[in-house]
Amino acid sequence: MPQPHKGDRVPTMVRPPRPLRLTLEAAAAAAGYRHLNDYLVDLLEAAHSGQPLPVPQAYRQEKSPLPDKSEAA
């Protein structure tokens, strides 16, 4: 499904150490983000503005229709 337009953006690449990447992925998922990039953009904006990290509804994950793997056992 297409993502809504988020305005003018400039591609930026970062190569964090693997443990940091795993931590960021877990934090993004816990905050309800579907895409790590969206989480990182909001995290950087919050860090530079001094405002709390927003979690816009557009980024929130929908509940998966598939059962959790732990429930399937």
PDB file with SEQRES, HELIX, SHEET and CRYST1 records, atoms N, CA, C and O in Angstrom:
SEQRES   1 A   73  MET PRO GLN PRO HIS LYS GLY ASP ARG VAL PRO THR MET          
SEQRES   2 A   73  VAL ARG PRO PRO ARG PRO LEU ARG LEU THR LEU GLU ALA          
SEQRES   3 A   73  ALA ALA ALA ALA ALA GLY TYR ARG HIS LEU ASN ASP TYR          
SEQRES   4 A   73  LEU VAL ASP LEU LEU GLU ALA ALA HIS SER GLY GLN PRO          
SEQRES   5 A   73  LEU PRO VAL PRO GLN ALA TYR ARG GLN GLU LYS SER PRO          
SEQRES   6 A   73  LEU PRO ASP LYS SER GLU ALA ALA                              
HELIX    1 AA1 ARG A   18  ALA A   30  1                                  13    
HELIX    2 AA2 LEU A   36  SER A   49  1                                  14    
HELIX    3 AA3 GLN A   57  TYR A   59  5                                   3    
HELIX    4 AA4 LYS A   69  ALA A   72  1                                   4    
CRYST1    1.000    1.000    1.000  90.00  90.00  90.00 P 1           1          
ATOM      1  N   MET A   1       0.841  -1.177   0.000  1.00  0.00           N  
ATOM      2  CA  MET A   1       0.000   0.000   0.000  1.00  0.00           C  
ATOM      3  C   MET A   1       0.889   1.244   0.000  1.00  0.00           C  
ATOM      4  O   MET A   1       1.859   1.299   0.756  1.00  0.00           O  
ATOM      5  N   PRO A   2       0.583   2.239  -0.826  1.00  0.00           N  
ATOM      6  CA  PRO A   2       1.421   3.436  -0.889  1.00  0.00           C  
ATOM      7  C   PRO A   2       1.380   4.223   0.420  1.00  0.00           C  
ATOM      8  O   PRO A   2       0.372   4.251   1.126  1.00  0.00           O  
ATOM      9  N   GLN A   3       2.505   4.856   0.714  1.00  0.00           N  
ATOM     10  CA  GLN A   3       2.604   5.697   1.904  1.00  0.00           C  
ATOM     11  C   GLN A   3       2.199   7.120   1.543  1.00  0.00           C  
ATOM     12  O   GLN A   3       2.420   7.544   0.408  1.00  0.00           O  
ATOM     13  N   PRO A   4       1.611   7.871   2.477  1.00  0.00           N  
ATOM     14  CA  PRO A   4       1.269   9.258   2.186  1.00  0.00           C  
ATOM     15  C   PRO A   4       2.532  10.090   1.970  1.00  0.00           C  
ATOM     16  O   PRO A   4       3.587   9.796   2.532  1.00  0.00           O  
ATOM     17  N   HIS A   5       2.407  11.130   1.147  1.00  0.00           N  
ATOM     18  CA  HIS A   5       3.530  12.019   0.868  1.00  0.00           C  
ATOM     19  C   HIS A   5       3.906  12.750   2.152  1.00  0.00           C  
ATOM     20  O   HIS A   5       3.034  13.260   2.856  1.00  0.00           O  
ATOM     21  N   LYS A   6       5.190  12.801   2.456  1.00  0.00           N  
ATOM     22  CA  LYS A   6       5.643  13.410   3.707  1.00  0.00           C  
ATOM     23  C   LYS A   6       6.363  14.728   3.484  1.00  0.00           C  
ATOM     24  O   LYS A   6       7.020  15.237   4.392  1.00  0.00           O  
ATOM     25  N   GLY A   7       6.249  15.285   2.289  1.00  0.00           N  
ATOM     26  CA  GLY A   7       6.905  16.562   2.015  1.00  0.00           C  
ATOM     27  C   GLY A   7       8.296  16.370   1.437  1.00  0.00           C  
ATOM     28  O   GLY A   7       8.733  15.251   1.167  1.00  0.00           O  
ATOM     29  N   ASP A   8       8.971  17.482   1.258  1.00  0.00           N  
ATOM     30  CA  ASP A   8      10.306  17.481   0.673  1.00  0.00           C  
ATOM     31  C   ASP A   8      11.276  16.779   1.614  1.00  0.00           C  
ATOM     32  O   ASP A   8      11.387  17.152   2.782  1.00  0.00           O  
ATOM     33  N   ARG A   9      11.971  15.775   1.119  1.00  0.00           N  
ATOM     34  CA  ARG A   9      12.925  14.998   1.916  1.00  0.00           C  
ATOM     35  C   ARG A   9      14.237  14.882   1.163  1.00  0.00           C  
ATOM     36  O   ARG A   9      14.264  14.942  -0.067  1.00  0.00           O  
ATOM     37  N   VAL A  10      15.321  14.715   1.900  1.00  0.00           N  
ATOM     38  CA  VAL A  10      16.642  14.519   1.322  1.00  0.00           C  
ATOM     39  C   VAL A  10      17.169  13.177   1.828  1.00  0.00           C  
ATOM     40  O   VAL A  10      17.237  12.971   3.040  1.00  0.00           O  
ATOM     41  N   PRO A  11      17.543  12.259   0.933  1.00  0.00           N  
ATOM     42  CA  PRO A  11      18.065  10.967   1.380  1.00  0.00           C  
ATOM     43  C   PRO A  11      19.346  11.143   2.200  1.00  0.00           C  
ATOM     44  O   PRO A  11      20.233  11.916   1.840  1.00  0.00           O  
ATOM     45  N   THR A  12      19.417  10.414   3.296  1.00  0.00           N  
ATOM     46  CA  THR A  12      20.586  10.429   4.168  1.00  0.00           C  
ATOM     47  C   THR A  12      20.857   8.994   4.590  1.00  0.00           C  
ATOM     48  O   THR A  12      19.935   8.249   4.920  1.00  0.00           O  
ATOM     49  N   MET A  13      22.127   8.614   4.576  1.00  0.00           N  
ATOM     50  CA  MET A  13      22.455   7.238   4.944  1.00  0.00           C  
ATOM     51  C   MET A  13      23.293   7.232   6.210  1.00  0.00           C  
ATOM     52  O   MET A  13      24.224   8.024   6.364  1.00  0.00           O  
ATOM     53  N   VAL A  14      22.947   6.325   7.114  1.00  0.00           N  
ATOM     54  CA  VAL A  14      23.709   6.156   8.346  1.00  0.00           C  
ATOM     55  C   VAL A  14      24.026   4.673   8.480  1.00  0.00           C  
ATOM     56  O   VAL A  14      23.225   3.827   8.083  1.00  0.00           O  
ATOM     57  N   ARG A  15      25.177   4.357   9.031  1.00  0.00           N  
ATOM     58  CA  ARG A  15      25.558   2.962   9.237  1.00  0.00           C  
ATOM     59  C   ARG A  15      25.890   2.749  10.715  1.00  0.00           C  
ATOM     60  O   ARG A  15      27.057   2.772  11.107  1.00  0.00           O  
ATOM     61  N   PRO A  16      24.854   2.542  11.527  1.00  0.00           N  
ATOM     62  CA  PRO A  16      25.117   2.339  12.948  1.00  0.00           C  
ATOM     63  C   PRO A  16      25.717   0.963  13.206  1.00  0.00           C  
ATOM     64  O   PRO A  16      25.547   0.048  12.400  1.00  0.00           O  
ATOM     65  N   PRO A  17      26.416   0.816  14.322  1.00  0.00           N  
ATOM     66  CA  PRO A  17      26.888  -0.526  14.692  1.00  0.00           C  
ATOM     67  C   PRO A  17      25.682  -1.455  14.849  1.00  0.00           C  
ATOM     68  O   PRO A  17      24.599  -1.014  15.235  1.00  0.00           O  
ATOM     69  N   ARG A  18      25.874  -2.732  14.549  1.00  0.00           N  
ATOM     70  CA  ARG A  18      24.770  -3.694  14.561  1.00  0.00           C  
ATOM     71  C   ARG A  18      23.973  -3.687  15.874  1.00  0.00           C  
ATOM     72  O   ARG A  18      22.743  -3.695  15.824  1.00  0.00           O  
ATOM     73  N   PRO A  19      24.630  -3.672  17.054  1.00  0.00           N  
ATOM     74  CA  PRO A  19      23.837  -3.666  18.295  1.00  0.00           C  
ATOM     75  C   PRO A  19      22.939  -2.430  18.416  1.00  0.00           C  
ATOM     76  O   PRO A  19      21.814  -2.524  18.906  1.00  0.00           O  
ATOM     77  N   LEU A  20      23.435  -1.280  17.973  1.00  0.00           N  
ATOM     78  CA  LEU A  20      22.622  -0.066  17.998  1.00  0.00           C  
ATOM     79  C   LEU A  20      21.454  -0.192  17.036  1.00  0.00           C  
ATOM     80  O   LEU A  20      20.335   0.204  17.363  1.00  0.00           O  
ATOM     81  N   ARG A  21      21.700  -0.732  15.866  1.00  0.00           N  
ATOM     82  CA  ARG A  21      20.624  -0.920  14.877  1.00  0.00           C  
ATOM     83  C   ARG A  21      19.516  -1.804  15.461  1.00  0.00           C  
ATOM     84  O   ARG A  21      18.335  -1.494  15.311  1.00  0.00           O  
ATOM     85  N   LEU A  22      19.888  -2.884  16.115  1.00  0.00           N  
ATOM     86  CA  LEU A  22      18.902  -3.780  16.715  1.00  0.00           C  
ATOM     87  C   LEU A  22      18.110  -3.064  17.814  1.00  0.00           C  
ATOM     88  O   LEU A  22      16.901  -3.259  17.940  1.00  0.00           O  
ATOM     89  N   THR A  23      18.792  -2.241  18.599  1.00  0.00           N  
ATOM     90  CA  THR A  23      18.128  -1.469  19.648  1.00  0.00           C  
ATOM     91  C   THR A  23      17.140  -0.482  19.039  1.00  0.00           C  
ATOM     92  O   THR A  23      16.021  -0.339  19.531  1.00  0.00           O  
ATOM     93  N   LEU A  24      17.550   0.198  17.970  1.00  0.00           N  
ATOM     94  CA  LEU A  24      16.672   1.163  17.302  1.00  0.00           C  
ATOM     95  C   LEU A  24      15.460   0.477  16.683  1.00  0.00           C  
ATOM     96  O   LEU A  24      14.347   0.997  16.763  1.00  0.00           O  
ATOM     97  N   GLU A  25      15.662  -0.677  16.070  1.00  0.00           N  
ATOM     98  CA  GLU A  25      14.544  -1.414  15.474  1.00  0.00           C  
ATOM     99  C   GLU A  25      13.537  -1.824  16.546  1.00  0.00           C  
ATOM    100  O   GLU A  25      12.327  -1.718  16.344  1.00  0.00           O  
ATOM    101  N   ALA A  26      14.044  -2.291  17.687  1.00  0.00           N  
ATOM    102  CA  ALA A  26      13.153  -2.691  18.776  1.00  0.00           C  
ATOM    103  C   ALA A  26      12.399  -1.494  19.335  1.00  0.00           C  
ATOM    104  O   ALA A  26      11.208  -1.592  19.628  1.00  0.00           O  
ATOM    105  N   ALA A  27      13.080  -0.372  19.484  1.00  0.00           N  
ATOM    106  CA  ALA A  27      12.434   0.835  20.003  1.00  0.00           C  
ATOM    107  C   ALA A  27      11.371   1.347  19.038  1.00  0.00           C  
ATOM    108  O   ALA A  27      10.299   1.776  19.464  1.00  0.00           O  
ATOM    109  N   ALA A  28      11.663   1.304  17.751  1.00  0.00           N  
ATOM    110  CA  ALA A  28      10.692   1.755  16.743  1.00  0.00           C  
ATOM    111  C   ALA A  28       9.452   0.870  16.774  1.00  0.00           C  
ATOM    112  O   ALA A  28       8.329   1.373  16.737  1.00  0.00           O  
ATOM    113  N   ALA A  29       9.645  -0.429  16.840  1.00  0.00           N  
ATOM    114  CA  ALA A  29       8.506  -1.349  16.888  1.00  0.00           C  
ATOM    115  C   ALA A  29       7.691  -1.135  18.162  1.00  0.00           C  
ATOM    116  O   ALA A  29       6.461  -1.139  18.118  1.00  0.00           O  
ATOM    117  N   ALA A  30       8.362  -0.950  19.284  1.00  0.00           N  
ATOM    118  CA  ALA A  30       7.671  -0.734  20.557  1.00  0.00           C  
ATOM    119  C   ALA A  30       6.866   0.563  20.552  1.00  0.00           C  
ATOM    120  O   ALA A  30       5.828   0.665  21.206  1.00  0.00           O  
ATOM    121  N   ALA A  31       7.358   1.553  19.805  1.00  0.00           N  
ATOM    122  CA  ALA A  31       6.660   2.840  19.712  1.00  0.00           C  
ATOM    123  C   ALA A  31       5.547   2.808  18.668  1.00  0.00           C  
ATOM    124  O   ALA A  31       4.791   3.771  18.539  1.00  0.00           O  
ATOM    125  N   GLY A  32       5.442   1.706  17.924  1.00  0.00           N  
ATOM    126  CA  GLY A  32       4.369   1.567  16.949  1.00  0.00           C  
ATOM    127  C   GLY A  32       4.701   2.011  15.545  1.00  0.00           C  
ATOM    128  O   GLY A  32       3.801   2.202  14.727  1.00  0.00           O  
ATOM    129  N   TYR A  33       5.983   2.180  15.247  1.00  0.00           N  
ATOM    130  CA  TYR A  33       6.373   2.593  13.894  1.00  0.00           C  
ATOM    131  C   TYR A  33       6.468   1.376  12.982  1.00  0.00           C  
ATOM    132  O   TYR A  33       6.946   0.317  13.390  1.00  0.00           O  
ATOM    133  N   ARG A  34       6.012   1.538  11.753  1.00  0.00           N  
ATOM    134  CA  ARG A  34       6.123   0.469  10.757  1.00  0.00           C  
ATOM    135  C   ARG A  34       7.478   0.506  10.065  1.00  0.00           C  
ATOM    136  O   ARG A  34       7.966  -0.522   9.596  1.00  0.00           O  
ATOM    137  N   HIS A  35       8.094   1.697  10.000  1.00  0.00           N  
ATOM    138  CA  HIS A  35       9.352   1.870   9.270  1.00  0.00           C  
ATOM    139  C   HIS A  35      10.389   2.525  10.174  1.00  0.00           C  
ATOM    140  O   HIS A  35      10.114   3.544  10.807  1.00  0.00           O  
ATOM    141  N   LEU A  36      11.563   1.947  10.233  1.00  0.00           N  
ATOM    142  CA  LEU A  36      12.643   2.485  11.047  1.00  0.00           C  
ATOM    143  C   LEU A  36      12.970   3.913  10.639  1.00  0.00           C  
ATOM    144  O   LEU A  36      13.239   4.748  11.503  1.00  0.00           O  
ATOM    145  N   ASN A  37      12.953   4.213   9.357  1.00  0.00           N  
ATOM    146  CA  ASN A  37      13.287   5.546   8.888  1.00  0.00           C  
ATOM    147  C   ASN A  37      12.361   6.600   9.501  1.00  0.00           C  
ATOM    148  O   ASN A  37      12.826   7.665   9.908  1.00  0.00           O  
ATOM    149  N   ASP A  38      11.061   6.317   9.570  1.00  0.00           N  
ATOM    150  CA  ASP A  38      10.120   7.275  10.157  1.00  0.00           C  
ATOM    151  C   ASP A  38      10.454   7.519  11.626  1.00  0.00           C  
ATOM    152  O   ASP A  38      10.405   8.653  12.103  1.00  0.00           O  
ATOM    153  N   TYR A  39      10.790   6.454  12.331  1.00  0.00           N  
ATOM    154  CA  TYR A  39      11.167   6.572  13.741  1.00  0.00           C  
ATOM    155  C   TYR A  39      12.425   7.432  13.890  1.00  0.00           C  
ATOM    156  O   TYR A  39      12.476   8.311  14.751  1.00  0.00           O  
ATOM    157  N   LEU A  40      13.435   7.182  13.057  1.00  0.00           N  
ATOM    158  CA  LEU A  40      14.682   7.936  13.153  1.00  0.00           C  
ATOM    159  C   LEU A  40      14.473   9.414  12.863  1.00  0.00           C  
ATOM    160  O   LEU A  40      15.056  10.264  13.537  1.00  0.00           O  
ATOM    161  N   VAL A  41      13.650   9.730  11.869  1.00  0.00           N  
ATOM    162  CA  VAL A  41      13.369  11.132  11.553  1.00  0.00           C  
ATOM    163  C   VAL A  41      12.710  11.813  12.746  1.00  0.00           C  
ATOM    164  O   VAL A  41      13.113  12.910  13.133  1.00  0.00           O  
ATOM    165  N   ASP A  42      11.695  11.170  13.336  1.00  0.00           N  
ATOM    166  CA  ASP A  42      11.015  11.754  14.488  1.00  0.00           C  
ATOM    167  C   ASP A  42      11.941  11.842  15.700  1.00  0.00           C  
ATOM    168  O   ASP A  42      11.889  12.814  16.455  1.00  0.00           O  
ATOM    169  N   LEU A  43      12.780  10.834  15.884  1.00  0.00           N  
ATOM    170  CA  LEU A  43      13.718  10.827  17.003  1.00  0.00           C  
ATOM    171  C   LEU A  43      14.715  11.983  16.883  1.00  0.00           C  
ATOM    172  O   LEU A  43      14.987  12.675  17.864  1.00  0.00           O  
ATOM    173  N   LEU A  44      15.255  12.188  15.686  1.00  0.00           N  
ATOM    174  CA  LEU A  44      16.199  13.287  15.473  1.00  0.00           C  
ATOM    175  C   LEU A  44      15.523  14.643  15.649  1.00  0.00           C  
ATOM    176  O   LEU A  44      16.098  15.558  16.238  1.00  0.00           O  
ATOM    177  N   GLU A  45      14.309  14.765  15.138  1.00  0.00           N  
ATOM    178  CA  GLU A  45      13.585  16.031  15.291  1.00  0.00           C  
ATOM    179  C   GLU A  45      13.318  16.315  16.766  1.00  0.00           C  
ATOM    180  O   GLU A  45      13.489  17.447  17.220  1.00  0.00           O  
ATOM    181  N   ALA A  46      12.902  15.297  17.515  1.00  0.00           N  
ATOM    182  CA  ALA A  46      12.630  15.468  18.947  1.00  0.00           C  
ATOM    183  C   ALA A  46      13.910  15.842  19.693  1.00  0.00           C  
ATOM    184  O   ALA A  46      13.882  16.689  20.585  1.00  0.00           O  
ATOM    185  N   ALA A  47      15.018  15.222  19.336  1.00  0.00           N  
ATOM    186  CA  ALA A  47      16.286  15.508  20.002  1.00  0.00           C  
ATOM    187  C   ALA A  47      16.730  16.952  19.773  1.00  0.00           C  
ATOM    188  O   ALA A  47      17.300  17.579  20.665  1.00  0.00           O  
ATOM    189  N   HIS A  48      16.470  17.469  18.587  1.00  0.00           N  
ATOM    190  CA  HIS A  48      16.910  18.831  18.267  1.00  0.00           C  
ATOM    191  C   HIS A  48      15.910  19.895  18.673  1.00  0.00           C  
ATOM    192  O   HIS A  48      16.279  21.063  18.799  1.00  0.00           O  
ATOM    193  N   SER A  49      14.676  19.532  18.878  1.00  0.00           N  
ATOM    194  CA  SER A  49      13.659  20.524  19.253  1.00  0.00           C  
ATOM    195  C   SER A  49      13.404  20.537  20.754  1.00  0.00           C  
ATOM    196  O   SER A  49      12.822  21.486  21.279  1.00  0.00           O  
ATOM    197  N   GLY A  50      13.840  19.483  21.448  1.00  0.00           N  
ATOM    198  CA  GLY A  50      13.579  19.392  22.871  1.00  0.00           C  
ATOM    199  C   GLY A  50      12.159  18.947  23.188  1.00  0.00           C  
ATOM    200  O   GLY A  50      11.754  18.939  24.350  1.00  0.00           O  
ATOM    201  N   GLN A  51      11.407  18.580  22.167  1.00  0.00           N  
ATOM    202  CA  GLN A  51      10.031  18.125  22.346  1.00  0.00           C  
ATOM    203  C   GLN A  51      10.014  16.606  22.490  1.00  0.00           C  
ATOM    204  O   GLN A  51      10.944  15.933  22.045  1.00  0.00           O  
ATOM    205  N   PRO A  52       8.962  16.058  23.110  1.00  0.00           N  
ATOM    206  CA  PRO A  52       8.877  14.594  23.202  1.00  0.00           C  
ATOM    207  C   PRO A  52       8.685  13.965  21.831  1.00  0.00           C  
ATOM    208  O   PRO A  52       8.216  14.609  20.892  1.00  0.00           O  
ATOM    209  N   LEU A  53       9.049  12.715  21.737  1.00  0.00           N  
ATOM    210  CA  LEU A  53       8.927  11.974  20.486  1.00  0.00           C  
ATOM    211  C   LEU A  53       7.463  11.790  20.117  1.00  0.00           C  
ATOM    212  O   LEU A  53       6.713  11.179  20.878  1.00  0.00           O  
ATOM    213  N   PRO A  54       7.037  12.308  18.957  1.00  0.00           N  
ATOM    214  CA  PRO A  54       5.648  12.101  18.542  1.00  0.00           C  
ATOM    215  C   PRO A  54       5.477  10.718  17.920  1.00  0.00           C  
ATOM    216  O   PRO A  54       6.433  10.139  17.403  1.00  0.00           O  
ATOM    217  N   VAL A  55       4.274  10.202  17.974  1.00  0.00           N  
ATOM    218  CA  VAL A  55       3.966   8.951  17.292  1.00  0.00           C  
ATOM    219  C   VAL A  55       2.695   9.186  16.494  1.00  0.00           C  
ATOM    220  O   VAL A  55       1.600   8.847  16.943  1.00  0.00           O  
ATOM    221  N   PRO A  56       2.844   9.776  15.295  1.00  0.00           N  
ATOM    222  CA  PRO A  56       1.664  10.045  14.474  1.00  0.00           C  
ATOM    223  C   PRO A  56       0.902   8.773  14.139  1.00  0.00           C  
ATOM    224  O   PRO A  56       1.505   7.721  13.932  1.00  0.00           O  
ATOM    225  N   GLN A  57      -0.410   8.866  14.087  1.00  0.00           N  
ATOM    226  CA  GLN A  57      -1.256   7.718  13.780  1.00  0.00           C  
ATOM    227  C   GLN A  57      -0.870   7.070  12.452  1.00  0.00           C  
ATOM    228  O   GLN A  57      -0.977   5.851  12.314  1.00  0.00           O  
ATOM    229  N   ALA A  58      -0.429   7.848  11.486  1.00  0.00           N  
ATOM    230  CA  ALA A  58      -0.071   7.297  10.173  1.00  0.00           C  
ATOM    231  C   ALA A  58       1.066   6.296  10.280  1.00  0.00           C  
ATOM    232  O   ALA A  58       1.201   5.426   9.420  1.00  0.00           O  
ATOM    233  N   TYR A  59       1.897   6.402  11.329  1.00  0.00           N  
ATOM    234  CA  TYR A  59       3.028   5.514  11.470  1.00  0.00           C  
ATOM    235  C   TYR A  59       2.696   4.290  12.304  1.00  0.00           C  
ATOM    236  O   TYR A  59       3.461   3.325  12.287  1.00  0.00           O  
ATOM    237  N   ARG A  60       1.605   4.289  13.021  1.00  0.00           N  
ATOM    238  CA  ARG A  60       1.277   3.198  13.943  1.00  0.00           C  
ATOM    239  C   ARG A  60       0.992   1.915  13.176  1.00  0.00           C  
ATOM    240  O   ARG A  60       0.331   1.932  12.138  1.00  0.00           O  
ATOM    241  N   GLN A  61       1.486   0.827  13.688  1.00  0.00           N  
ATOM    242  CA  GLN A  61       1.246  -0.475  13.060  1.00  0.00           C  
ATOM    243  C   GLN A  61      -0.181  -0.906  13.341  1.00  0.00           C  
ATOM    244  O   GLN A  61      -0.726  -0.665  14.418  1.00  0.00           O  
ATOM    245  N   GLU A  62      -0.762  -1.539  12.362  1.00  0.00           N  
ATOM    246  CA  GLU A  62      -2.063  -2.168  12.554  1.00  0.00           C  
ATOM    247  C   GLU A  62      -1.832  -3.497  13.243  1.00  0.00           C  
ATOM    248  O   GLU A  62      -0.769  -4.099  13.097  1.00  0.00           O  
ATOM    249  N   LYS A  63      -2.809  -3.952  13.984  1.00  0.00           N  
ATOM    250  CA  LYS A  63      -2.702  -5.275  14.602  1.00  0.00           C  
ATOM    251  C   LYS A  63      -2.649  -6.317  13.494  1.00  0.00           C  
ATOM    252  O   LYS A  63      -3.460  -6.289  12.567  1.00  0.00           O  
ATOM    253  N   SER A  64      -1.715  -7.214  13.590  1.00  0.00           N  
ATOM    254  CA  SER A  64      -1.567  -8.244  12.578  1.00  0.00           C  
ATOM    255  C   SER A  64      -2.711  -9.246  12.681  1.00  0.00           C  
ATOM    256  O   SER A  64      -3.072  -9.647  13.787  1.00  0.00           O  
ATOM    257  N   PRO A  65      -3.289  -9.660  11.552  1.00  0.00           N  
ATOM    258  CA  PRO A  65      -4.336 -10.672  11.595  1.00  0.00           C  
ATOM    259  C   PRO A  65      -3.775 -12.065  11.896  1.00  0.00           C  
ATOM    260  O   PRO A  65      -4.530 -12.988  12.200  1.00  0.00           O  
ATOM    261  N   LEU A  66      -2.453 -12.211  11.812  1.00  0.00           N  
ATOM    262  CA  LEU A  66      -1.829 -13.502  12.064  1.00  0.00           C  
ATOM    263  C   LEU A  66      -1.571 -13.653  13.563  1.00  0.00           C  
ATOM    264  O   LEU A  66      -1.273 -12.666  14.235  1.00  0.00           O  
ATOM    265  N   PRO A  67      -1.679 -14.860  14.092  1.00  0.00           N  
ATOM    266  CA  PRO A  67      -1.424 -15.053  15.518  1.00  0.00           C  
ATOM    267  C   PRO A  67       0.054 -14.837  15.839  1.00  0.00           C  
ATOM    268  O   PRO A  67       0.931 -15.052  15.001  1.00  0.00           O  
ATOM    269  N   ASP A  68       0.299 -14.413  17.054  1.00  0.00           N  
ATOM    270  CA  ASP A  68       1.660 -14.269  17.535  1.00  0.00           C  
ATOM    271  C   ASP A  68       2.306 -15.655  17.556  1.00  0.00           C  
ATOM    272  O   ASP A  68       1.640 -16.637  17.885  1.00  0.00           O  
ATOM    273  N   LYS A  69       3.590 -15.750  17.211  1.00  0.00           N  
ATOM    274  CA  LYS A  69       4.272 -17.042  17.171  1.00  0.00           C  
ATOM    275  C   LYS A  69       4.231 -17.739  18.527  1.00  0.00           C  
ATOM    276  O   LYS A  69       4.158 -18.966  18.593  1.00  0.00           O  
ATOM    277  N   SER A  70       4.276 -16.972  19.592  1.00  0.00           N  
ATOM    278  CA  SER A  70       4.245 -17.574  20.923  1.00  0.00           C  
ATOM    279  C   SER A  70       2.881 -18.192  21.225  1.00  0.00           C  
ATOM    280  O   SER A  70       2.787 -19.119  22.029  1.00  0.00           O  
ATOM    281  N   GLU A  71       1.816 -17.681  20.582  1.00  0.00           N  
ATOM    282  CA  GLU A  71       0.484 -18.204  20.781  1.00  0.00           C  
ATOM    283  C   GLU A  71       0.250 -19.483  19.976  1.00  0.00           C  
ATOM    284  O   GLU A  71      -0.595 -20.303  20.333  1.00  0.00           O  
ATOM    285  N   ALA A  72       1.008 -19.646  18.883  1.00  0.00           N  
ATOM    286  CA  ALA A  72       0.803 -20.781  17.988  1.00  0.00           C  
ATOM    287  C   ALA A  72       1.336 -22.084  18.582  1.00  0.00           C  
ATOM    288  O   ALA A  72       0.938 -23.167  18.152  1.00  0.00           O  
ATOM    289  N   ALA A  73       2.222 -21.992  19.552  1.00  0.00           N  
ATOM    290  CA  ALA A  73       2.857 -23.197  20.119  1.00  0.00           C  
ATOM    291  C   ALA A  73       1.932 -23.931  21.076  1.00  0.00           C  
ATOM    292  O   ALA A  73       2.312 -24.959  21.635  1.00  0.00           O  
TER     293      ALA A  73                                                      
END                                                                             
